[in-house]
Amino acid sequence: MRLRMNSMEAGLAVGITLAVAVACGLGTYFYSLRHYQSLLVTARNNARAQGELIRVALEHQMMENDRSLIDKMIRSFGGEPGVVSVMLLDRDGHARFSSSPQEASSDLSIESPTCQACHRFPPQERASSRVIETADHTLLRTVVPIWNRERCQSCHDPANKINGILIVDLDAAGIRATMNRDLRWMGVGSGAMILVLIGAIGSVVRIVVMRRLQRFETVARHIAAGELDRRVPEDGSDTVSWLAHEFNMMADSTTGLLSQVRDERERLETVINSIDDAIVVLDPERKVIAANDAFLRRAGGSRPEILGCSCGQMAAGMCGPSDCPTLACLRTGEPQVRICERQIGDGDVAIEEVHTSPIVDASGRVLQVVEVWRDISKRRAAEAQLAESHRLASLGMLASGFSHELNTPLATVLACVEGILRCLQSEAALGSEDQGRMGENARIAREQLLRCRGITQHFLQLSSGRASPAEVVDARAVLDAVGALIAPTARAASVEFGVGDAPEGLHVRFNEADLQHVLLNLALNAVQACGPNGHVRLDAAGDDSVRIRVTDDGCGIPPQVQKQIFEPFCSFRKGGTGLGLFLSMNLVRRWGGDITVHSVPGKGSCFELTLPGAGSGRTSTETA
């Protein structure tokens, strides 16, 4: 049997020891009180008997009137073992005879403390003997009255009931010593009995209860270690057996649940590993907790190598500390999106989009972060092709207006040139009036040619499709260029198009061709949404961030449609491709901006671009 006790056994041992010790202690205490009272009763009875014997002997000597013999008898009785003193008092309380001279000289008046021990009670409640405390002794004082009998009345007044009092003081310390000795023996015996009882109870509890309960501990430990088929023996029909039955039923249920959880986990791992996107779960220190096969292939390591490793220590191609979406997600508690470029074999570049989502507890604290890495290189290529197709479609819509816009200044130039030729072909000498007319025609022709060149440059820039890095762009110049390109189409549709005033020095960090393309898409949509005599307006405002609004008073957009208009191939206009707003949103977000729409059906719409200003520290995560 092992000697080491667990906390339950120690608790039982302490509890049983305290219970037995308290019970035995209370029993000993009450027994000692009872034993002391019993010893006192015996001592009182002996004292009264002894006092009666002394009284009879003294009465006999008093009848003979032999006072010397009375004194000798009192001294003789006072010398008995256990007797402190014997005194004979007259009816006035004066000591006539005493076995102790100092006791006879002491104060024995009614008011003295030793007398008040009895006289403070009414006569009917006074006992014939009582334990009193003095300065030197603990006494058992017995008072025996000497009655005025008929034969005594020859010397004493018949009117008195008593002639005197005999006081016998016994030493009560002996009674206490006897009681203490018996109490010590009882304590020793009780202690031995407590030890035997505790040992017996402990053995019974250990054998009958604890050994059987240890089976639960052993089985639970084996189940926790993975041995799910282990069970507790159900022998017997007592409470422990019933508990074993219930424990086994719980173990069966738990085993079934664990099997289901294991199956679900394997199924979930299979599903996650079948996803082409790289998925990884990170803790607040950015250490990998779980990852699918796609992430392991991307990181170029095995699962044991990757798990527990910090994502900052993995292979190249991960995000840096400055733009890490996981750090931003841990800091803000909000989902994050980043675009990263990664060098792959043969010098190619893979464009990846990473989404991070927080896993929070009930208090909102971020416990883990889930990262999803997706290769969007093919999607970007497809978006570029779609953008080119949409660009060509937009150019087709502008072609008629562009030709009309060029024909007007070209016709003016032709008329001016013909006037100059007529003057030069005239045989008459050119006068000052003809020279002035020729100069005016040449000036007009020059202005119209410059106008044609500007229109052609805007059109060529829009149709080139060349992408360039971010640059500081004058917002007013872009608005004017878009106004010049869209004005012919607006006039053909009988729509009034205007460009509002923009603050001086309002610049954005964007690609000028991309910004013109976005505003052109929005302006064309606004013109098409308006009927004859409609109005479209371009405005710009802002400081650190620039807001450009395209406002119309057309048919408006229904609320249920507003949530879908930026999705690809989502068009609610006959003949539309559904790509204009989708591509515009991608271009704006690529340069760190956003597009919002406010529309009321029947009253018009307002598309607002929010773009980073030239002084903003935001930069694109990729080249355009």
Order of alpha helices (4+ residues) and beta strands (2+ residues): alpha-alpha-beta-beta-alpha-alpha-beta-beta-beta-alpha-alpha-alpha-beta-beta-alpha-alpha-alpha-beta-beta-beta-alpha-alpha-beta-alpha-beta-beta-alpha-beta-beta-alpha-alpha-beta-beta
